[in-house]
């Protein structure tokens, strides 16, 4: 069973304490997961792999109304970035930090009223995360067509026209599973940086990333990290 599914079962049966025990058991074998964030309803761990060339991050959120497991693998390359590339990377990190922050507000209190900019960040961020994880079919199954239509409007608002066209096609009644799979492949290589476009639209300024890396650790290779998560009612 894949790690995120196993963690969902563990947290469903015993909450975050059970997950902590499971991580401890993994570390007793051959893992080296380090706790990097701990809050009342949240735990996050990270491990460097392949001599620092990759990282594994595990993020769990468990409360009365919500339960999720996020497993993220990133390839890291040590690069000498230009000043412009450093600015772009900082803005991308600011977007993902805001996405996590907004998500936590909503998950802690479902009655929380999102500001328009917060809603846009959440719509774009969850679309990217779900499609990266399981494709457009998973996104539509998890979020539903009403939310997908809101995401479509958000994509158009930030100027992500190619991604908007893909989502529109994925939502069409005549689109087959094979056609959606082809859209998934296109999404992974589409030359649109959703994080950068959304951040610019809402005027985000660079801020320290939620999962900060030392300056010498390098920069993630490619536009998207592989994210795996499955929201589920607690």
C-alpha positions, 0 to 999 in steps of 0.5 A: 500500500502506498505511503499516503494511503497507509497514513490515512488509515493510521490517522483514521484509527489513532490520529496524529499520535498514531502517525508519530508512532508510525514515523518513529517505527519507520525511522527505526528501520531505514528512514531518517524523517525529521520533524520540521513542523508541529501544531495542534492538528498538523505534523510535517517531516522531511528526509533528504534522499540520494545525498541531498539530490531529492527530498521526501516531505510528509505532511498530515492534517487531522482535526474533527472535520478534516483529515489529509495526508500529503507526500511530496517528492522533490528532485533538487539540483544545485544551481547558480541562479541569476538574480531574476531566477532567484526573484521568481523562485521566491515568488513561487515559494510565497504562493505555496506558503500562502496556499498552505496558510489559507488551506489551514484557515479553512480546514480549522474553521469551515465557516471562515469567509475567504477574501477574494485573493485567498479564494483565488490562491486556494482554487489554483493551488488545490487544482495544481495539487490534485492534478499533479497527484491523480490527474483531472479525474481525481480533481473532479472527483474530489472537488466536484464540477461546481468548484471546478468551474470556480477554478476555471474562472480563477485560471482565466483571471490569472492568465493561465489560458492553456491550463484553463482550456485543459480543465474545460476539456476535462469537464466536458461531458463527452471527454473520455478517461483516455482523453483525460489521461492525455490531458494529464500528460499535457498538464505536466509539461504545459509552460505555464507557471501557475504559482507565479501567475497567481502570485502576481495576480494577488500581489504576493511578495516573497516570503520564507517558504513553509518548508524552508531549505538552507541556501546550499540545499539547492532548488527544486528541479522543474516547475511542479513538485510531485504532490500526493494528497487526499482530503477526506472528512474526519 
